[in-house]
Amino acid sequence: MGSQHPTENKMGVVLQEGPAQITSVSPLSHAKGHREEQRTHVRTLVLLIPRYGNPDQNGHREPIDPTLLDKTLTEIRTYFSGYTSYRTEGWYRDGETGEEFFDEHIRFEIDCPFNDSGKVLLTSWKRKLEDRFHQRCIYMKLLGPVICV
């Protein structure tokens, strides 16, 4: 990847490459005169982290290693200024095999201003999470723009 120097966009988001790939400043932490502009550019990142690993040949699933969750939480706390999390359940049908899966997740919702560079870095982090949790896909999406009131 590119330089090791952080860059700050006009919305106050600091993006840097290296160990801490996405660092953000809360959109509400800026001077009063800039808040209205900030509000229109905030997006919500939704991230689902599995609570159980993939099933073995007998269909048994082990809980995710807590150290993997700890590492992910450390990254979230490093990259962002806050989050909300809760346990969720989900279902999906594999488009290739037609097999159905029920999953339990930890859902993270993170409000933060993002730009195109941030999206590229999120894609890189998503791939890292897929490798870490041995998943074909980690569910991650950006919603918004969000208006904070």
Secondary structure, DSSP 8 states (H G I E B T S, - for coil): ---SS-EE-TTS-EE--SSS-EE---GGGS-GGGHHHHHTTEEEEEEEEESB----TTS---B--HHHHHHHHHHHHHH-S--EEEEEEEEEE-TTT--EEEEEEEEEEEEEE--HHHHHHHHHHHHHHHHHTT-S---EEEEEEE---
